[in-house]
Each structure stands twice: as structure tokens, then as C-alpha cells.
Amino acid sequence: MTRPCARSTLLLTVFAIALMVAMPACGDSGSGADEVGTTGITEGPEGSGSGPESSDSGDTGSSSDGTGSSSSDSSSSSSSSNDGGTKFDMAPLSDADVPPPPPSCKVIDDMNAVGQCRESAPPDSFEPDTQWSYTGPAGFDQAIATPLVVNLTDDDQNGEIDLCDIPDVILVAGPKAGDTRPSKMLAIDGETGTVHFEFAGLVQYAATPALGDIDNDGLPEIISVESGSGGRLLAFEHDGPLKWTSNTNWTAAQSSAIAMADLDADGDVEIVTANLIFDHTGTLLQTLPVGSAGQWGATTMADLDDDGDLEVVVGRSAYHHDGTPLFINAQLGPGHAHVANLDDDPEPEILVSGYSGVTVLEHDGTVKYLNAKPGGTSPSFRPAAIHDFDGDEQAEFAVSSSSVYSVYETTPSVLWSAAVTDASGWSGGTAFDFDGDGVAEAMYADEANLFIFNGAGVPLLTVPRSARTLAEYPVVADVDNDGSAEIIVVSDAGFANNQTAPTVQVIRDVEDRWIQARRIWNQHTYHVTNVREDGTIPQFEPPNWESLNTFRTNAQIEGGSICMPDPQG
């Protein structure tokens, strides 16, 4: 197994000297492009490549790394080198630059300060490679819930689970029938695709779990929903056993998403599912008034009124943690809520994407614009992503219709659109600045492909997948702790009932030149400041809109700290 640089004592000893020459990628062994496979992945204008792909099957599922070897062979193949030298993932530092601090095994970033990123990658860094793929066991080879990423295992066997271990991918895999069907939840090694363990209980197929430390033991727990129509919450320990079952059913759990935060800033985490608020033991605290979608919904939390605690934002409405309303917009239909600064004032706004169009509300619920359709089409019930997509230091938002994926200015007007196919009406996207040039690449997974678009909406690469799509979307994280971001995308049989892709795939640049992303993605409404990299939930969540101003996208890190690339120009 390739050891990440965060675990290297030698690297920590010579880190400052090495940085004055050039910065190597964490764990980059210099493996060459000739040894990896790229079957089915189509590059955009700046590159090309193809290669063989193989996969085995069995009762426990099968994983395949990019070489076509079984995952147990991946450590030896990944350590080979064609040129005998170290590959560098970033431009060398100038004499005037001060090197960032060395990486740490513990969280060192309080998320309140965001510096400028120093790393960059060549503009031709889009040579895609399937690092590994995994096909679930017979009868459990479909996935339509958003995958999650966190450290769950002590890979370096030093007695601690920390950021020097290999992150793990949390996958919900089930059979071909119904959104609430019994499914398995698996912990998969982020470097090799090997299954570490199955969680002790069947969960709901289409509900996206959430993860975080809910009992202050320093380790993340995973919250999901029991299979069938009962809909009770299930909490699992980091190593798989069941911790508790909630005392109340969540009857609208179908295809929904779970979220967690310390709503009242008392040091204890609350768990939010649509309009229900539970404490960290699974006891129901509040039932918010019905008025926004629970089914297919994804609730978020933010301090909208600057009173030091978080409001629960459920589509068109927002509530204090005690259940009293901050505002209710009865003129709006159900929709996904997103929080960011979408204008020139210092307060956050709420973007609601729903069947009638996109709506922006001020932080107090005042309508800024209502049910807009800037491209002439409705986003239906699809979640959006918020990011600076064009390097102008202003947030834009990206959301799909059934036929186009578009990035919009907040005015709103169309920045660019690209053709996609998503008849179901619920899938989402994300973004990440893979080469560190200040312009984020947008990502979207429709019924047949994962697309990565450049700043003009031109596909940089296309990765085949199959899905009938619900509220799932691809995620970006450094899943193998090698200092370079990867993309995780899931697949199911789709409307044609014909599985054409593995249950889950991890896509990387063939030379691992992409900038490093955080090593965590903990829930559907992830927005970076809601969780630390070790899975602990902040007692006082820093407002994302005051620093990154993103939603449903990941952040770059250097030396363990969040950073932002220099804007263009």
C-alpha cells in the first residue's frame, strides 16, 4: 500500500528543504501512465487515452484498480516507476515564497481563516484514469445514494485513526427494486477499493447517510435510515456495529438525506432529517411544521440571523433550533435549500431550487426573486452547487434541467449550458478547481455519463455510468491521501434496467497532478465548514459565506489548511 506523505517521518524532517526545490505529491510514487487503464473514459479537447479494464465478481463484491489487477495487488503496482524519478504535482516555489506548514496527522485548521493556495497543476492535467472500481455482491450491486468519505480505519497500525490513515468511502449498495429496499452499507478503502467491512444492519437504498462524531469520542459515527417503510434512524459506530435506533419513525424518509450540526452551540450534535430534529442519542427533539418536502429533500443548517446558533433551513422555510419559525414562505413550493452570499451585502441568501424554478431569499426570508427560469427550463427538484465557476471572485450556482446542465450568475442569467440527459429530475452536481487556476471545473452525472466541464461548459472528460438518478451526485475528495483529488461516482441499472458501470468508481488524473482536496465529505448538504477533516462537528460553525462562499463543493487544502486559488488575472 502506498504510504501518504503525512505518515512519513523522513518527509517531516526534510520538509522545509524539499519545498525550496519543489513540492512532491503526498504519496506519489511516480507510477507511469502506461500501467493504468482508462476504459470508457473520453477526454475533452486537451487529451486522449484508453486502456484495458477488468473486474471479478463474488459473494462479497469485487474491486478493480486502474491496472486491471485485483485490489490486493494494487500496492505493488502503484509503487512502480517508469522514469525512476519523483513526479511533481505543482509549480516550484519562488525564493520569495514562504512554504506552507508540513502536513499533520491531527486537525490543525479552525476553518475561520482561508489563505491563498500556492499549488498549481499543468493546464493539460486532465488525463483521466480509473483508480479503482467496485461492483457490489450479488443482489447488492446498485447505488443511487451520494457516497461519503472519512477516515474509519487505523491503516498505519499506530493505535490511532487520524489524517495519516487512508480515507474510506461509505457506499450504500442495494438490489433492483424500490427506493426503500433493504441495502448494505459498506466501508471501502479509498486507495485500493477493498471492502473493509459491512455495517451491522440493512439500510434504506436511496437515503443518503451523514457522518460525524456525535458522542465526542473523537471518531465519526454514521447515521442512516432503516430499510422498509418504518424509517427509524440508525446510528453505527465507526467500525460497523449498531449504536442506537431512534425512538421515532421518519415516515417521509424515501430518497431523502440526513444532516448533522450543533444547532444550539452546546457541544452536543443534533441530527436533522427533513422536518425532524433528533439529539445525538436518537431521541426526537422537534417536529417542524409541514410545508417543505421531506421525501427527496435535503435539509441544511446556517446561522441566518447572526445570533450564534444555527437555523434549520427546510426548502422554503427556516426555523430556530427550538422549532419556532424564523420565516415561512407559503408562496413557494418544495425545493432544495442552499445558503451562500449571492449579492453585495454581507448577509447570506437562500437559493431554493424546485419544480417552479429557482428562487433567492434574503436571510430574513424576503423574496429577492421568485421562481426564475433563466435558461427557459425548470430545475425540477434537483439540488444545486454554489461556487466561483469563472474566477471573478463572485459565486455562481449550477443546476440541471432534464436536458441541460447550466451555470448561472446570481442575477440570474446563464453563464453557460451543456446538453445532458436526466429525465428523472433529481440529480445534482458539484465543482472543484483541479488545476488551481482559479476557475472551478463543474461536474454532473446524468443517466449515462459523468461529465467534467471547463469554465466555458466544454466537457474535459466523460466517464460512462448508468443511473435512473435521484438526488445523488459525484463528490470530490482526496480518497487515498496522496495529495491529489479524486472523483467518486456511483451507478445503478438505470431506466433501461441494464447496468453498464461498476457500483462505484474512483477517477483520478493518471499522474495524480490534480490539486489536493479535503479528505472528507460527510453529508448531502456538505459545505466544508460544517465538519472538520477528522469528522468532528464544530460547536460554533464558521459561516461558509464569509470565507469560501460555496455549497455542495469541496475545498482545496495545503499543509492541512483550507486555501483558495488566486483569481484569474
N, C-alpha and C positions, 0 to 999 in steps of 0.2 A: 504494500500500500504506500503510495506517495505521501510523505510527511509534509504538512504545510509548514511554511517558514515560521509561523508563530510558535511552533514547537521546537525550533532549532536553537539550542544553546549557543552554538557556534555563530549563528547569524546575529543573535543579540550581542555577542561580543564584538563583532566587527561591523555592526550595522552602520555606524556613522561613517566609517572609512568607505564601505561599499557604496553608500549613497552618493558620495562625492564623485564616484566613477559613473555609476548608472544603477538604477533600481531594478532588480530581477523580480519576476512574478513570484508570489508566495507558492512554493511547491512546484514551480515549473521545472520539469526535468529535461526540457529540450527535446521532447519527442517530436518526430518529424511527421509531415503531412502524408508521407507515403504509407504510414502504418495505420491510418484511420479510415473509417468508412463514412460515406456521405449519401447513402442510398436514398433516393426520393427527394432530396433537398435541392431546390432550384435557387441559384443565386441571381441577384439582380445584375445591373449593368457592369459592376466592378469586379466580378469574379465568376469562377465556374469550378466545378469539381463533382466527381461521382466516385462510388466505390461499392464494394460488396457489403451485404448485410446478412446476418444470420441470427437465428433465435431458436432456442429449445423450449419445450413445454413440459410441464409436470404437475403433480398434485399441488405443489407449493408455488406454482408460477415459475416464470423463467426470466432471467435478465441477460442482457447482451450489451457489452461495452462497444465502443466505436471501432474496435479492431476486428470484431466478429468472434473474439474469444469469449469463453464463459467468464462471468464476473470474478470467479476465483483466480483467474489468470491475469486480471487487469493490472495488478501492481507491478508485475514483471514487465508487461508490455508497455505500461505508461512510463517506466523509468528508462527505456531505451532511447538512444540518440543517434541521429543520422550524421550530425556535423561535429559531435564531440564537445560542443560549447554550450554555454548558457544562453537562452533566448531572453531578450529584454522586452518588457511589456510597456515601457514608457520612454518618453524623451529624457535624455540626461539632464541633470540639474545644472544650472549655470553656477558660476563661482559666487554670485550674489545671493543665491537661494539658500535658505536655511532648511535642512532636511526635517521632515516630519518625525515625530517620536516613533520609536520602534513599536511593533505590534505587541499587544498584551494578551494574556490568557483571560483576564478579567475585564469587565466593562469599565472603561475609563471615561466614557463620553456622557455628559449630563444632558445632551441634546439641546441645550439652551443657546450654544454658540455654534455657528456654522462657518467654517473657514473656506478659503478658495482651494480647490483641488489643484495639485501640481502635476498629476499624471496626465499623459495623453497617449493615444494609440495612433498608429498609421491610418490614414483615411481608407486604405484598402483592407481593413481588418475584418471584413465580412466574408470569410471562408468558412462556411458552416460545417459542423461535424456533429453527428450523434454520439455524445459521450457515452451514454448508455440508454437502453430501453428495457422496460419490464412489462411482461404480459402476465396478468394475474392467473391464479389457479383455475381449473375448470369450474365453470359456473360462477366465477367471480372475476371476470376479465373486462368489465365495463367500468368506466369512470366518468362522472359528469359533475362532481364537486370540485371546487378550486383546491389544488394541492397546497400544503403548508410546509414551512421549513423551520427547523430549530435543532439545537444540539440535544440529543437524548441519551447518548451512549459515551462511555469512557473509552474512546478508541485508542488513546496512548497509554492506557492502563496505569495511570499515575494516581488513581484513587479519587479523581475529581472529574466531573463533567463540566467543561468550560469551553471557551472560544478557541482553545488549541486542539480540540477534537474536531472530527469531521461532522458537519451538519447532517441532519437526516430529513428525508422527505416523508410527510404524512399523506398517505393515499387512502381514499375511500374507494373500494372496488366491489362491484356487485354484479348480479345477473341481469338478463334482458327482460325486465317486466316491471313497470310501475315505479314511480318516484320514491315510494316509501318501502320498497322491498328490502329484506334483510341483506346487509352487506358487511364486508370485513373492512376493518381499518388497520393499515399496515404501517410500520416504521421501516423505511428503506434507506440504506447507506447512500449518502449523496455523492460519493466518489465512484462507487462500483455498481450501484443498482441492486446489491444484495439485500434481501429482506432480513432485518434483524429480528423482528417478532411481529405477531398479530396481537392487537389489543383484545382483552378478555371480554368480548361481548359483541353481538351484532348491532350495527348502527343503521341509520336511515341512509339510503343510497344517494339522494340528491341534496341533502342538507350539508352545507359547508361548516366544518367544525371551527373552533377557536382554541388557541393555546396560550398559556401564560401561567405564571406562578401564583396560584390562588391561596396557598396556605403558608407562604413566607418561609418555605424550606430551601429556597434558592434553586429549585428545579421546576420546570414547567409541567403543568397538568394539561390534559386535552379534554375539551368539552364537546360532546356530540349529542345526537338525539337517538333514542331507541327506535328500532325498526317497527313498522306497522303503524296503526292509527293512534296509538296511545300517546306518543310524543313526549315522554318524560326525558329530561336531560340526564345524560350520563357523564360522570367525570372519571377520567382514567389517570392513574399515576404515570410518570414519565417512562416507566419500564413495562407498562401494559396492564397491570391489574385494575379492576374496577374500584374506584374510591367511594363514590356515592351515586345514588339515584335521586332525582329531585322529587319533592313532595307534591308536585302539581304537573298535570299534563299540559303540553303545549300542542293544542289541537290543530293549529294552523302551521305546523312545522314543515309541511311539504315544500321542498326545494328552497327553503329559507336558509339564512346564515346566522351564526351566533357571533356575539361580540363581547368583549370584556373591558372594564376600566374601573378605576377607583372613583366612582361618581361623586362621593361626598368628601373625598380627600381625608379619610380617617385611617388610612393604612390597610384597609381590607378591600379586596377586589369584588366588584359586582359583575354579574353576568346578565347580559341583555339579549333577549330573543324577541324580535318584533316589538310587541307592546307589553312584554312581561319582564320584570326586573327581579332577579334572584340574588341572594347573597352567596358567599363563597362556599357555603355548605349545601347549596341546592334548595334552600328554603325560599319560597316566594315572598318578595317584599312588596311589590306594587304591580297592579294591573292597570295600565294606562288606558284611557278611553279608546274605544274602537274608532277608527277613522282613517287609518292608513293600512296599507297591505301588510299582513303577516305572512301569508303564503307568497313565496317568491321574493320576499323582502330582505333587506339588509340594513339593520339599524346602525347608526353611528352616534358618537358622543363628542361634545365640544363645549367649552365654556363660552357661550354666546353672549352672556350679559356681564362678563368680567367680574364675577363675584367670588371666584376662587374654587368653585366646584363645577361639575360638568352637567350640561343638559343632555337629555336623550332626544335625538332628532329622528323621528319616525315619519319619513316621507314629508308630508305637507305640514306637520306639526312638531312642536318642541315642548318638552316637559322638564321641570325641575326633578331632581332625584327623588323627591318625596311624592311625586305624582301630580303636583299642581302644574297647570299649563303655563308655559311662557307665551305661546301663541298657538292658535289653531286656524288654519286657512281652509274654510269649508268650501271655497270655490275651486279648490284643487282636487284632482283625482289622485289615486295612489301613485306612488313613484319612488325611485331610489333617491336618497338624500346624500349630498356631498358638501363638505364645508371647506371653504378657501376664501382668500381675499380676491374678489373678482372685479374690483373697481379701485378708485384712487383714495378711498378713505381707509383709516387703519382698522376698521372693524371687519369681521368675517361676513361672508354671504353664504347662503344655502342654495346650491344648484339642485333642482329636482327634475329628474328625467322620468317621464311617464307616458302613458298612452296618448295624451293630448299634445305632447310636445315638451320643450324644455322651459322651465321657469326658474327665475332667480329671485330669491327673497333676501331682504336685508336681515341683519342679525336679530331684529325685533319682530320679524315676520312680515314687514311691509313689502308689498309686491314691487319688484323692480321692473320685471317684465314677465308676462304670463303666457304660457303655452305657445312659445315661439317655435316655428319650424323654418329655421334659416335656410336649409337646403331643400325645402319643399316636402320633406318627409318627416315622419314622427319616429322617435327612438323606441316606440312601443314601451316595453318595461325593461329596457336594458340599462345596466349600470354604466357610468361614465368614468373616465380617468382625467385628472387635472394635473397639468404640468406646463412648463415653458417649452413648447414644441418648436419654436422658431428662433430662440436665442435673443429675444428682445427684452428679457427680464420682466415679462408680464405673463401671467398664467393664461393658458388656453384650456379648453376641455375637448375631449374626444369621446364620441359615442356613435353607435351604429344604428342604421335602419335595417330593413330586410335586404336591401340591395347595395347600400353604400356605407363605408366607414368614413367618418368625417372628423376633421379637427376644426373647431370653431373659435373665433375670437369671442370675447365676453360681451361684445356689443349687442346682439350676436350677429356675426357674419361668418361665412365659410372661408377658412384658410385654405383647405384642400379636401378633396374627396377621392376615394378609391372604391372600385367595384368589389363587392363581397356577396356571399350567399348565406343568408341566415333567416329562413322562413319562420323559425320558432319564435323569435322575438325577444330573447332574454340574455344573450351572451354579452360579455364585456371585454375590455381591453386594458392595456397598461402602457408604460413607456419607460425608457432608460437611455441615458446618453452613453452608449457603449464605447465610443472612441474619445470621449471627453472634449469634444469640440464646442460645447455649449448649446448644441441642438439635439434634443432628445429624439430617439427613434421610437415611433409608435408601433405597438403590437396588437394584433387582433386575431382571434381564432374563430373561423366560421365553421360551416358544416363539413368542409373538405380540407381546409388548409390553415396553418398558422402563417400569418404574414408579418414581416417586419418592414416598415416603411421609412424612407428617409424624410428629411424636412420638407420635401415637396410632394410627398404622398406617393412616390415611386417605390415599388417593392424592391428591397435589398435582397431578400431571400423569401422563399416559400417552402414550408415544411408540410408534407401531407399528413392529415389526420382525418378522423371521421367522428361525427357527433350530431346528435339531434339538438344540441345546445340548450342549456338552461341559463343559470346565472354564473356559469364557470368562466374563467378567463386565464390566460397564461400568466405566470409570475416570474420575476427575475430575482435571483439571489446567488451568492457565491456558495453553491451547494457542496463543493468539495474543499473549500478553504485553501484554494490555490492562488488567491489574489486576482482572480478574473471572474466576471459574472457569467452565469449560465441562465438558460430559459427552461422552465418546466411547463409541459403542456400535456393534457390528458385526452383520451379518446374513448368513445363507445361505438356501438354498432350503427348509430345514425338512423335516419328515417328509412333508408333502404335495407335496414337490418343486415348490414354487411360490414363487419369490422375490417377496416383497411389499415389500421395502425396499431401499435402496441398500446397497452393500457396507459402507460406514461412514458414520455421521452424527455431526456435532458439534452439540450442543444448548446453547443459552445462554439467559439471560434477555434479553428483547427490548431492554431498556435497559441491559444489562450492569451490573446492580446487585448481582449475587452477589459475595460476598467473594472475594478473590484466593486461589487455591490455589498450591502449588508448581508449577513448570514442568517437572516430571519425573515419570515413572512407569517404572521400569526393569525390573521382573520380576513374575512372578505372585505371589510371596511378598513383595511390596513392603511395607515398614513404616517408611518415612520415614528413620529413622536409618541405614539400610543403604546410602544413597547420597546424595552431595551434589547440589545442583541442576545442577552442570555435568557430572555423570556420573562424577566421580571417586569411587572407593570408599575409605572411611575405613580407615586402618591399624588404628585402635582404634575399633571401632564402639560408640557410646554406647548403653547399654541403653534401648530404647524404653519399657519398662515403668516406668522411673524418672522419665519426663517425660510423654510423650503417652499412653502405655499404650493403643496402638492396633495394629491389624494389618489389612492389606489395605484401608486407608483413607488418604486424603491429609491433609496439614496445611495450615492457613492460614498465610500469610506477610504481614508488613508490613515495608517497607523492606529486604526480602531476608532477614529473620529469621523463624524459626518462632514462632508465637504460638498461644495458646489463648483462646477466648472466655470471658468471665465466666460462671460457672454461673448458672442461674436462681435468683431470689430473693435 
